[in-house]
Amino acid sequence: MDNEGAGFLERQGTSGRDFLALDCISATFGITAAWLGHDPSVLGDHWGYHRRTDTVESEWPVEQIGIHRRTPEEILGEWYGLTVDHIHHPNSRRAEEYIRAQLSDGNPVIAWVDTFHVPHSSFHGQQHHSHRIVIRPEGGNGVGNDGLLRIVDRYQGSLFDGSMDSDTLFTAMSSDALGEARRGDPDWRNRTAVVKTGPREPGEAHEAARKEAPEERREETSQERFRSAVAGNAHFSTGADLATACADELRATPDAFASLSPVGTIEVSAWFGELASQRALNARFLRAAAETCALPSLIQRADDAEALSRRWEMTRNYFFLRFRKGSVAVQRIADLITETVTLEKEWNARLRESLAEPGRQSADPVCIDGA
């Protein structure tokens, strides 16, 4: 990246305190990227749908559609040259030794926890649920007073920045419930992830990533990178049709989908939630692209993405509150999916216009919230 682009990214990522996400995966990686001095908005540089290729049991057709976004590891590696060490520790004692060593070196640690044992969670003492948090260095040796650990949780559903007793943390990390996560997930017990810049100092990451990138990538300006990312994502109509087909299937035989197991309920809810989160991340990315590329019409496209995020969150809430009404609720959910996907296609069409010649850019909003 050139110096101008690097300066922009640093301005945007000076603190993780203003970074929120609707899913805990993005929240933890966003916090960590900001800690290292990078702009976490790049986590929103991908959107769309794809059909899942792994064999996972499903009860609703939407479970067979993946949210087509690259992993945070891939994105942070491409934009900043960062690497991620994932470790599945054999037991909580080894996990604790590793975490304390990383904190002493100044490295934040992403950890998987069971919310049943997490005091700041609304699920505390009530429901087992896999979640991710960041353990942040505190003090010169990485550990706070009285053995307390600094916990930062920027997931919008459980905002927290404070201390947690180490016994509580490692109980939450080793909970047997983490071995019974969502369909197709691995055993999340005693797992950690650490984002690193390698042997370089964090402040050197931008320049090091630039030098190590392929020749053609080094020649790109930050403006070209943002333009390329937006353009590459603004053609997803075929993928969107997969979601519409799922809605048609629900609508055709609503009685067949009028009941779900507890696991199925979690899976379907998570599908809507992941879409809501990704559209919010897309909005943040588009605002960064608008500033970097001097394309003010992308601000409106970012507003559209925020509105789409609200619609997916609304659909998720409707699913939670009304699903027990049976086939009538299934039909309404199918209609909401179709309506929102149609609006997403319009949003993408406007994105393509925004990337065209300045004289042809459209600043007209897509009427989303009032649909």
Helices and strands as residue ranges (DSSP letters): H 3-12, G 16-18, H 24-35, G 40-44, E 49-51, G 61-64, E 65-67, H 72-80, E 83-88, H 92-104, E 109-114, G 115-117, E 130-136, G 145-147, E 148-153, E 160-165, H 166-173, G 176-179, E 191-196, G 202-204, H 205-212, H 215-218, H 222-233, H 237-252, G 254-257, H 262-293, H 297-322, G 323-325, H 327-354, G 358-360
